[in-house]
Structures are given as C-alpha cells and as structure tokens.
Amino acid sequence: MAQKADCTENKPVREDLANEDVIEVHTVQSVLSRTSQPFRTTVKLIDNDRKETEFINAIVDDGAMVAAIDTGLYEKLRKKIDGWGRSTRRMRMANGELVLAEATWTGKVQLKGLEVDGSFEVFDSGGSWQLLFGKPLLEQFKAVHEYTTDTIKVSDGKTARTVFN
C-alpha cells in the first residue's frame, strides 16, 4: 500500500525529482512534448471619462466565473480611474473558502485595440494575478480559445483579432 504524503508540513522538495512530475493545480500539464502554460495577455481599463490605465498583466481563465482585480492593483488604480463602486458579493474559491469582494469596477476593457463593456470584482488574489480575465469578459469579447495553437480569437462585433499567449 502506498504511503500518503504529509502535506501539512512545509518540507523541502527533493531536487532529484523531475519538474515534469509537478503539476500546477490551476493549469493542466500535457503528457506530450508541449507543456501548457497559463494564458497571459495585457489589457487597459477605461472609465466613462476616457481616463485609462497603462497596460495591465492579465491571466485568462475560462473556468473563472468572474472578472476580477487584485486588491494590490486596486490600491494603485482607484485614484487614477473612476468607475469604482461598493460590492456585496462573496467569491467562492476553488478550495471552498468564501472571500468578500472589496469593491467593483465598471467601464470599458481594451484588448488588442478592441473595447467592450466590462465589470470586475475586487478581492485579494494572494499574489496569484493582478487581473483575472474570466468567462464573463471572454463572452463579451466573443472569444474562441484555440487550444492547439494557444491563441484566442476576440471580436467587438465589428473587428476580429487574434491574441497570442
């Protein structure tokens, strides 16, 4: 019978273990020659007065049922752009934990020069990401994820673009 690993202690990882034996929970690692990577892109947020942010690093996650901004980024942006409001939502994390959203933002989201309406919940990602580009935004951009080429085709209804990972 195999012995259970004790995951309650912070033990050093044996260096002789191959990296391909480690799987990130939020990604799926291919058993083929190509390793899957989280899909990263950059976006701009634009408020109703057309004030905009610099490019923001975003993680695209079509399994996330919300678009979200990390509290650290929120602290940097909240005086630069308008569109912030109070949130009463609670986010259920993958581990079942409930996290209260601190705020919400509504405005335009720009990706590859295309703009759509978007809204985000603000909560602490624990440093995992600055901006989470979840399913609601993917739907707004009419996104089609091509997993074999690791690209996403997006459209604002008039123009289509391809986003490369």
C-alpha positions in Angstrom: 0.0 0.0 0.0 1.4 3.4 -1.0 2.2 5.8 1.9 0.2 9.1 2.0 2.2 12.2 1.6 2.1 14.5 4.6 1.1 17.9 3.1 0.7 19.7 6.4 4.4 20.5 6.8 6.5 22.8 4.7 9.2 20.3 3.7 11.8 21.0 1.0 11.2 19.3 -2.3 13.7 16.7 -3.3 15.9 18.2 -6.1 16.3 14.8 -7.8 12.6 14.8 -8.7 12.0 15.9 -12.3 10.0 19.1 -12.8 7.6 17.3 -15.2 6.3 15.4 -12.1 5.0 18.6 -10.7 1.6 19.8 -11.9 0.2 23.2 -11.2 -3.4 22.8 -10.0 -4.7 25.8 -12.0 -3.2 24.5 -15.2 -3.1 21.2 -17.0 0.3 19.9 -17.9 0.5 17.9 -21.1 1.9 14.5 -21.1 3.1 15.1 -24.6 6.1 17.1 -25.6 4.5 20.5 -25.2 3.8 22.0 -21.7 0.6 24.0 -21.3 1.1 27.5 -19.8 -1.4 29.9 -18.2 -2.7 32.2 -20.9 -1.3 35.7 -20.3 -2.2 39.0 -22.0 -2.3 42.7 -21.3 -5.4 44.9 -21.2 -6.3 48.5 -20.4 -9.2 49.7 -18.3 -11.0 52.8 -19.5 -13.6 54.8 -17.4 -16.6 56.8 -18.7 -14.5 59.9 -18.9 -12.0 58.0 -21.1 -9.3 58.1 -18.5 -7.3 54.9 -19.0 -4.7 52.7 -17.2 -1.4 51.6 -18.5 -1.3 48.1 -19.8 -2.2 45.6 -17.0 -1.0 42.0 -17.0 -3.9 39.6 -17.0 -4.4 35.9 -16.6 -7.1 34.5 -18.9 -9.1 31.7 -17.2 -12.2 30.4 -19.0 -13.1 28.5 -15.9 -13.4 31.6 -13.7 -17.0 32.7 -13.4 -15.9 36.3 -12.7 -13.6 39.0 -13.9 -11.5 40.3 -11.0 -8.9 42.8 -9.9 -6.4 42.0 -7.1 -6.6 44.4 -4.1 -3.0 45.4 -4.7 -3.8 46.6 -8.2 -7.0 48.2 -6.9 -5.0 50.3 -4.5 -2.8 51.6 -7.4 -5.7 52.3 -9.7 -8.5 53.6 -7.5 -7.4 57.3 -7.7 -6.3 57.1 -11.4 -9.6 56.0 -13.0 -13.3 56.3 -12.0 -15.9 53.6 -12.1 -15.4 52.1 -8.6 -18.4 51.0 -6.5 -19.3 49.0 -3.4 -19.6 45.3 -3.7 -21.7 43.0 -1.6 -20.6 39.8 -3.4 -18.7 36.9 -1.9 -16.4 34.8 -4.0 -16.2 31.1 -3.5 -12.6 29.9 -4.1 -11.6 26.5 -5.6 -10.9 25.3 -2.0 -14.4 26.3 -0.9 -13.3 29.4 1.0 -15.6 32.4 0.8 -13.9 35.8 0.2 -15.7 39.1 0.4 -15.2 41.4 -2.5 -13.9 44.8 -1.5 -15.2 46.8 -4.4 -16.4 46.6 -8.0 -15.3 48.4 -11.2 -17.3 49.0 -14.3 -16.1 50.6 -17.6 -14.5 49.7 -20.9 -11.9 46.9 -21.3 -9.5 47.2 -24.1 -7.7 44.1 -25.6 -5.7 44.3 -28.8 -7.4 47.7 -29.6 -10.9 46.3 -29.2 -13.2 47.6 -26.5 -16.1 46.1 -24.7 -18.1 46.9 -21.6 -16.8 45.1 -18.5 -17.1 44.8 -14.8 -14.8 43.4 -12.2 -15.0 42.3 -8.6 -12.0 43.4 -6.4 -10.6 40.9 -4.0 -7.2 39.6 -2.7 -5.7 37.0 -5.1 -2.9 36.2 -2.7 -0.5 37.4 -5.3 -1.7 34.9 -8.0 -2.6 37.6 -10.5 -3.2 41.3 -11.0 -6.2 41.0 -13.2 -8.3 37.8 -13.8 -9.9 37.8 -17.3 -12.7 35.3 -16.6 -15.6 33.9 -18.6 -17.8 37.0 -18.5 -15.2 39.0 -20.3 -14.4 36.2 -22.7 -18.1 36.2 -23.6 -18.2 40.0 -24.0 -15.2 39.7 -26.5 -17.0 36.7 -28.3 -13.8 34.8 -27.6 -12.9 31.4 -29.1 -9.9 29.7 -27.5 -7.8 27.6 -29.9 -6.0 25.3 -27.6 -3.9 23.6 -30.2 -2.3 27.0 -31.3 -2.7 28.6 -27.8 -4.4 31.6 -29.2 -7.7 33.3 -28.5 -9.8 34.9 -31.3 -11.7 38.0 -30.0 -14.2 40.4 -31.5 -16.0 43.5 -30.6 -18.8 42.7 -33.1 -17.1 44.7 -35.9 -13.4 43.7 -35.9 -11.7 40.4 -35.0 -8.2 40.0 -33.7 -6.0 37.1 -32.5 -4.4 37.1 -29.1 -1.2 35.0 -28.8 -0.1 33.5 -25.5 
